[in-house]
Amino acid sequence: MRVLLIVLFTTFIAACNSSNIVVQQLNFRDIQSDLVVTDKNSYGCEPPSLEDIKHVIRTGTVVTHREVHNHFSTVGCSVKGTTIYNEQRMEFTFEFGGMIFLSNGQIIACGESCCMQEGFEYCTYEKHDN
């Protein structure tokens, strides 16, 4: 347990000292959603494709709530779904600002590298030097 805490703390410190968010290889499979849109602001949001959600999972990064606050915008439109992550089925919410909120508390966001795909509309990332 102590070794795990040391590894986690070291990883956290290394990530905090870096100006770039570290891309992790995330182990997701069997991503499912009925793509029914929750539209809190009555924007008339069209549903994303499953490929859009998979793009964020493939190229996004795990971020903190603070990073969401500092670098991303929420839109108020979202869809819910399920996936298998590290061999456990879990629910997620895909927020159209390019963020996936997992039921285990993790957040995956479409950051700098994810937003590089031309025409990808679910990107609200803004780089700020904090």
PAZAPA-4460 file (N, C-alpha, C; in steps of 0.05 Angstrom, whole numbers, plus 32768, in hexadecimal, padded with zeros to 4 digits):
% residues 130
    n_x    n_y    n_z   ca_x   ca_y   ca_z    c_x    c_y    c_z   seq   type   mol
   8010   7FE8   8000   8000   8000   8000   8011   8019   8000     1      M     A
   8027   8019   8010   8038   8030   8012   8046   8035   7FF7     2      R     A
   804E   8020   7FE9   805B   8023   7FCF   8048   802F   7FBB     3      V     A
   802F   8026   7FBC   801A   8032   7FAA   8017   804F   7FAF     4      L     A
   8015   8058   7FC8   8013   8074   7FCF   802B   8084   7FC5     5      L     A
   8042   8079   7FC8   805A   8087   7FBF   805A   808A   7FA1     6      I     A
   8052   8075   7F92   8051   8077   7F75   803C   808B   7F6D     7      V     A
   8024   808B   7F79   800F   809E   7F72   8018   80BA   7F78     8      L     A
   8024   80BF   7F8F   802D   80D9   7F96   8043   80E3   7F83     9      F     A
   8056   80D2   7F7C   806B   80D9   7F69   805F   80E0   7F4E    10      T     A
   804C   80D1   7F45   803E   80D6   7F2B   8030   80F1   7F2C    11      T     A
   8022   80F6   7F43   8014   810F   7F46   8027   8127   7F45    12      F     A
   803D   8125   7F54   8051   813B   7F54   805D   813F   7F39    13      I     A
   8063   812A   7F2B   806E   812C   7F10   805A   8139   7EFD    14      A     A
   8041   8132   7EFF   802D   813E   7EEE   8029   815C   7EF5    15      A     A
   802A   8163   7F0E   8027   817F   7F17   803F   8190   7F0D    16      C     A
   8056   8184   7F0C   806E   8193   7F03   806F   8196   7EE5    17      N     A
   805F   8188   7ED7   8060   8189   7EB9   804C   819D   7EB0    18      S     A
   8053   81AB   7E9B   8040   81BE   7E8F   802D   81B1   7E7C    19      S     A
   8033   8198   7E74   8022   8189   7E62   8014   8173   7E72    20      N     A
   7FFB   816E   7E6B   7FEC   8158   7E77   7FF6   813E   7E6B    21      I     A
   7FFD   812A   7E7B   8008   8111   7E72   7FF2   8100   7E67    22      V     A
   7FF7   80F5   7E4F   7FE3   80E4   7E42   7FE8   80C7   7E4C    23      V     A
   7FD3   80BB   7E57   7FD5   80A0   7E60   7FC8   808D   7E4D    24      Q     A
   7FD1   8075   7E4C   7FC3   8060   7E3C   7FAB   8056   7E4D    25      Q     A
   7F93   805B   7E44   7F7C   8054   7E53   7F70   803B   7E47    26      L     A
   7F68   8028   7E58   7F5E   800E   7E50   7F40   800D   7E50    27      N     A
   7F33   8017   7E3A   7F16   8018   7E38   7F0E   8005   7E21    28      F     A
   7EF6   7FF9   7E25   7EEA   7FE9   7E0F   7ECC   7FE8   7E13    29      R     A
   7EBE   7FDF   7DFE   7EA1   7FDC   7DFF   7E94   7FF6   7E08    30      D     A
   7E98   800B   7DF9   7E8C   8025   7DFF   7E70   8025   7DF3    31      I     A
   7E5C   802B   7E04   7E40   802A   7DFB   7E32   8043   7E04    32      Q     A
   7E20   804D   7DF3   7E0F   8064   7DFB   7DF6   8064   7DE9    33      S     A
   7DDF   806B   7DF4   7DC8   806F   7DE3   7DC8   808A   7DD6    34      D     A
   7DDB   809B   7DDC   7DE0   80B6   7DD1   7DC7   80C8   7DD4    35      L     A
   7DB8   80C4   7DEA   7DA2   80D6   7DF0   7DAE   80EF   7DFE    36      V     A
   7DA9   8106   7DF2   7DB6   811F   7DFB   7DA6   812B   7E13    37      V     A
   7DB5   8132   7E28   7DAA   8143   7E3D   7DB4   815F   7E36    38      T     A
   7DA1   8172   7E32   7DA7   818D   7E28   7D9D   81A1   7E3D    39      D     A
   7DAE   81A7   7E51   7DA6   81B8   7E67   7DA0   81D5   7E60    40      K     A
   7DAC   81DE   7E4A   7DA9   81FA   7E42   7D98   81FE   7E29    41      N     A
   7D8B   81E9   7E20   7D79   81EA   7E09   7D88   81F5   7DF0    42      S     A
   7DA0   81EB   7DEC   7DB0   81F4   7DD5   7DA8   81E4   7DBB    43      Y     A
   7D9A   81CE   7DBF   7D93   81BE   7DA7   7DAB   81AD   7D9E    44      G     A
   7DBB   81A4   7DB1   7DD3   8194   7DAB   7DCC   817A   7D9D    45      C     A
   7DDB   8174   7D88   7DD8   815B   7D7A   7DEA   8146   7D88    46      E     A
   7DE2   812D   7D88   7DF2   8119   7D95   7E0D   8114   7D87    47      P     A
   7E21   810E   7D97   7E3B   8107   7D8B   7E39   80EA   7D80    48      P     A
   7E4D   80E2   7D72   7E4E   80C6   7D69   7E5F   80B7   7D7F    49      S     A
   7E5C   809D   7D7F   7E6E   808D   7D90   7E8B   8091   7D89    50      L     A
   7E91   8096   7D70   7EAC   809C   7D67   7EB7   80B5   7D74    51      E     A
   7EA6   80C9   7D78   7EAE   80E2   7D86   7EB6   80DC   7DA3    52      D     A
   7EA6   80CC   7DB0   7EAC   80C4   7DCC   7EC6   80B4   7DCD    53      I     A
   7EC9   80A1   7DBA   7EE1   8090   7DB9   7EF9   80A2   7DB4    54      K     A
   7EF7   80B6   7DA3   7F0D   80C8   7D9E   7F17   80D5   7DB7    55      H     A
   7F05   80DE   7DC9   7F0D   80EB   7DE2   7F1B   80D6   7DF4    56      V     A
   7F10   80BE   7DF4   7F1D   80A9   7E04   7F38   80A1   7DFA    57      I     A
   7F3B   80A0   7DDF   7F55   8098   7DD3   7F6A   80AE   7DD6    58      R     A
   7F62   80C7   7DD3   7F76   80DC   7DD1   7F75   80F0   7DE8    59      T     A
   7F61   80EE   7DF9   7F5E   8100   7E10   7F72   80F9   7E27    60      G     A
   7F70   8109   7E3B   7F82   8104   7E52   7F71   8105   7E6C    61      T     A
   7F7B   80F7   7E80   7F6E   80F8   7E9B   7F75   8113   7EA7    62      V     A
   7F61   8121   7EB0   7F65   813C   7EBC   7F57   813D   7ED7    63      V     A
   7F5E   8152   7EE6   7F52   8157   7F00   7F3B   816B   7EFC    64      T     A
   7F2B   816E   7F12   7F16   8182   7F11   7F22   819E   7F0E    65      H     A
   7F39   81A3   7F19   7F46   81BD   7F16   7F4D   81C2   7EF9    66      R     A
   7F58   81AE   7EEC   7F5F   81B1   7ECF   7F46   81B6   7EBE    67      E     A
   7F30   81A8   7EC5   7F17   81AD   7EB7   7F0F   81CA   7EBA    68      V     A
   7F11   81D4   7ED3   7F09   81F0   7ED9   7F1C   8204   7EC9    69      H     A
   7F36   81FE   7EC9   7F49   8211   7EBD   7F4B   820F   7E9E    70      N     A
   7F44   81F8   7E92   7F4B   81F5   7E76   7F33   81ED   7E64    71      H     A
   7F1C   81E7   7E6F   7F06   81DD   7E5F   7EEC   81EC   7E65    72      F     A
   7ED9   81E9   7E53   7EBF   81F5   7E57   7EAA   81DF   7E55    73      S     A
   7E96   81E1   7E66   7E7F   81CF   7E63   7E6A   81DC   7E52    74      T     A
   7E5B   81CC   7E44   7E47   81D5   7E31   7E2B   81D3   7E3C    75      V     A
   7E27   81BE   7E4C   7E0C   81B9   7E56   7DFE   81A3   7E47    76      G     A
   7E0B   8199   7E33   7E00   8182   7E24   7E11   816A   7E29    77      C     A
   7E04   8153   7E2D   7E13   813B   7E33   7E03   8122   7E2B    78      S     A
   7E11   810C   7E2A   7E05   80F2   7E26   7E11   80DF   7E3B    79      V     A
   7E02   80CB   7E43   7E0C   80B7   7E56   7E11   809D   7E47    80      K     A
   7E23   808D   7E53   7E29   8073   7E48   7E37   8061   7E5C    81      G     A
   7E40   804B   7E52   7E4F   8038   7E62   7E67   802F   7E53    82      T     A
   7E7B   8026   7E61   7E93   801B   7E55   7E9F   8007   7E69    83      T     A
   7EB2   7FF7   7E5E   7EC2   7FE6   7E70   7EDD   7FF3   7E71    84      I     A
   7EE5   7FF9   7E8A   7EFF   8006   7E8F   7F0E   7FF5   7EA4    85      Y     A
   7F26   7FEC   7E9C   7F35   7FDA   7EAD   7F24   7FC3   7EB7    86      N     A
   7F16   7FB7   7EA5   7F05   7F9F   7EAA   7EED   7FA4   7EBD    87      E     A
   7EE6   7FBD   7EC1   7ECE   7FC3   7ED1   7EBB   7FD4   7EC1    88      Q     A
   7EA1   7FCB   7EC0   7E8D   7FDB   7EB2   7E87   7FF4   7EC3    89      R     A
   7E87   800B   7EB6   7E80   8024   7EC4   7E71   8037   7EB1    90      M     A
   7E63   8049   7EBE   7E54   805D   7EAF   7E65   8075   7EAA    91      E     A
   7E5E   8084   7E95   7E6C   809D   7E90   7E58   80B2   7E85    92      F     A
   7E5F   80CB   7E87   7E50   80E1   7E7B   7E64   80EF   7E68    93      T     A
   7E5C   80F2   7E4F   7E6C   8101   7E3C   7E61   811D   7E3A    94      F     A
   7E70   8130   7E43   7E68   814C   7E42   7E72   8158   7E28    95      E     A
   7E61   8166   7E1A   7E69   816F   7DFF   7E80   8183   7DFF    96      F     A
   7E89   818C   7E16   7EA2   819C   7E17   7EBB   818B   7E13    97      G     A
   7EB7   8171   7E0E   7ECD   815F   7E0A   7ED7   8151   7E22    98      G     A
   7EC6   814D   7E36   7ECD   813F   7E4E   7EBC   8127   7E53    99      M     A
   7EC9   8112   7E5D   7EBB   80F9   7E65   7EBF   80F6   7E83   100      I     A
   7EA8   80F6   7E91   7EA8   80F3   7EAE   7EA1   80D6   7EB4   101      F     A
   7EB4   80C7   7EBF   7EAF   80AB   7EC5   7EA3   80A8   7EE1   102      L     A
   7E94   8092   7EE5   7E87   808E   7EFF   7E9B   8088   7F15   103      S     A
   7EB4   8082   7F0E   7EC8   807E   7F23   7ED6   8099   7F2C   104      N     A
   7ECC   80AF   7F20   7ED7   80C9   7F28   7EEC   80D5   7F15   105      G     A
   7EF6   80C4   7F03   7F0B   80CE   7EF0   7EFD   80DF   7EDB   106      Q     A
   7F0D   80F2   7ED0   7F04   8103   7EBA   7F18   8100   7EA3   107      I     A
   7F0F   80FB   7E8C   7F1F   80FA   7E74   7F17   8112   7E63   108      I     A
   7F2A   8122   7E5A   7F23   813A   7E4B   7F32   813C   7E31   109      A     A
   7F25   8148   7E1E   7F31   814C   7E03   7F43   8165   7E05   110      C     A
   7F5D   815F   7E0A   7F70   8175   7E0D   7F7E   817C   7DF3   111      G     A
   7F96   8186   7DF5   7FA4   8190   7DDE   7FA7   817C   7DC7   112      E     A
   7FB0   8164   7DCC   7FB4   8151   7DB7   7F9A   8147   7DAC   113      S     A
   7F86   8144   7DBD   7F6C   813A   7DB5   7F5E   814F   7DA2   114      C     A
   7F62   8168   7DA8   7F55   817D   7D99   7F62   8182   7D7D   115      C     A
   7F79   8175   7D78   7F87   8179   7D5F   7F78   816D   7D47   116      M     A
   7F66   815B   7D4C   7F57   814F   7D36   7F45   8165   7D29   117      Q     A
   7F4A   816B   7D11   7F3C   8181   7D03   7F1E   817A   7D02   118      E     A
   7F0E   818E   7D09   7EF1   818A   7D08   7EE5   817D   7D20   119      G     A
   7EF5   8176   7D34   7EEA   8169   7D4C   7EDD   817E   7D5C   120      F     A
   7EC2   817D   7D5F   7EB3   8193   7D6B   7EB0   8192   7D89   121      E     A
   7EB9   817C   7D95   7EB6   8179   7DB2   7ED0   8181   7DC1   122      Y     A
   7EDA   8198   7DBB   7EF3   81A1   7DC6   7EF0   81BD   7DD1   123      C     A
   7EF3   81C0   7DEB   7EF2   81DB   7DF8   7F0C   81E1   7E06   124      T     A
   7F21   81D1   7E01   7F3A   81D5   7E0F   7F47   81EF   7E08   125      Y     A
   7F50   81FD   7E1D   7F5F   8216   7E19   7F78   8214   7E2B   126      E     A
   7F8F   8217   7E1F   7FA8   8216   7E2E   7FAD   8231   7E3C   127      K     A
   7FB2   822F   7E56   7FB8   8246   7E66   7FD1   8240   7E76   128      H     A
   7FE2   8253   7E79   7FFA   824F   7E8A   7FF2   8258   7EA6   129      D     A
   7FEF   8244   7EB8   7FE7   824A   7ED4   7FFE   824A   7EE6   130      N     A
***
